[in-house]
Amino acid sequence: MRWPIPLLVSCLVGLPACDLLEKKIDPDLAGGLVKSILTNEGLTVSSVSCPEGQKAEKDNVFECTATVDGTEVHFEMKVLDNKGTVVATPRDHTLVVAKVEPEIAADLKAKGHDVAKVDCHGDVWVAIKGAKASCDVTDEAGAEYLWPAEFTDDEGTHKHSIAAK
């Protein structure tokens, strides 16, 4: 028996052919969205990874991971419509170090410390309960202090202290 060519092709390709016709999210474009968000915060992104093969179907959710100063920052990516419109939302509460340093200095000054400089090293902190961060503080007389902190929740709440080095 001879099989007609179109029928043979459909038998060989079968259902996976349908998958090839489905619209997919471009992982490079999704990663570009994540990079843009972080860059707008003043951060330097060394890499972004988004999974391939994500369907451009409304309510599809996937995750992209960016690396900033050696720290992973996770984003939830949600497809809003069947055209592939995607919104990116940070999964983790992130703190931009350059914005945190002046806040720490102001807090210490309000408590009577003569702060000249706060250096928290790095670009970003990810607030995960139990994670630790620290800053070097120098007062106006040149004395050096350590400002250690530990996050008490995933929203950025923390406990901290200051001690002479």
N, C-alpha and C positions, 0 to 999 in steps of 0.2 A: 504494500500500500504506500502511496506517495502522499506526504503531508504538504499542504500548501505552505509556501514560505511564510506569510504573515502568521499563520497559526503556529508554526514551529517556533518562530521568534517569541510569540507570546507565551508559549509553553516553557521555553528556556528562561525567559526573563521573569515571567510570572508576577507575583505581588511586589517584589522589590522594585519593579519599574514604577509602581505607584509612588514609592518612597522618593524616587528621583524627581518626580514632578512636584512634590511638596515644596513650598517655599521655606527656606531655612534662614536663620539669623546668621549674618556674617560675623564670625568671632572677632575679626580684626576691627570691625566697626563698633561692636559692643565694647571691646577693650579700649577703643578710642574714646568712647563716652566716659568710661571709668577714669582714664588718664586725664581727660579734660576736667572732670570734677576735682580731682586731686591737685592738678596744676593750678586751677583757679584758687585753691587754698594756699598756694605758695609752696607746694611740695614738689620734689623731684622724684619722679616715678622711674624706677629702673626696669620694671617689667610688669606686664599684665597678661594674665592667662584666662581665657574664656573657653568653655567646651565647644567643640564642633558638633554639628548635626542637630542643633536646637531648632525645633519647629516654630515657625512664625504663626502660632495659634494663640488666640486670646487666652490669657490667664496662665500660659506656660511660664514657669519660674525656673531659673537656673542661677548658678553662682559664678562670679568672676573673682579672681584674686589678684590684687596688685601688690607689688613689693616697693616699699618706700624706706630707704635707709636701713635695709635688712629686716624690716618689720612687715609682716603680711597684713593687708587690710582687705576684708572680704565685702563683696557687694552682692546684694540680691538683685537679680535682673528679672523684671516682670514684663511680659509681652502684653501690651494694652489692647491690640486689635489684630485682626487677621492679615493686616498689611505689614506687620513686623515692627510696629512702633514699640520701642523698649524704654522703660524707665529704670534707672539705677539708683538703689538706695543702700547706703553703707549698712552692713549688718552689724558691724562693731561700732561702738562709740569711740571716735578718734579725737585726739587732742593735738592740735598743731603746736609744736614746742615753741616756735617763735611767738605765738600768741599767749602761751602759758607763762613764759618767763616774766613779762611785765606784770601779769596778775600776781605772781608769786612775790615779786619785788614790792608791789603796792601793799599786799597783805602783810609782809614782814615790816614794812615802814609803818603801817598802821598799828603794829604791835610794839613799836618803839625801836626797831633795828635801823641802823644807818646803813642801808644797802647801796653799794656802788654798782654791783654787777651780779647777775644771775645767769649761769650757764648750765642748761639742762642737757646738753649733748644730744645730737640726733635731730630728726625732723618731725617725728610723729610718735605719739604714745597711743596704744590701743588699750582702752579701759576694760579690762576683764577682771572680775573679782579675783583678788589674790595677786594680781600682777604688781610688780614693783617698779618704781622709777626714782631717780635721784637727780639732784642739781647741786652744783658747786656755787656757793654764795660768797662774795667778797664784800666786806663792809668798807666804809670810806677811809678807815685807818689801815686797810690792807690785810686785816685778819680774815682767815678763810674758815668757812663753815660748810657742813654737809646738810642738805635738805632732802632726807629720804621720805618717800611716800609709798603707801600701799592702797590699791583700789579696793574699796569695801563692797562695791557692786559693779554691774556692767554699764553703768550710766555715767561714770566719771567721779562719783563720790569717793573721797579718799581720806585717810588719816595721815598726818605728817608731823614731823618734828624738825628741829634745827639744833645742830650740835657743832661745837668747835672741832676742827680737824686735828 
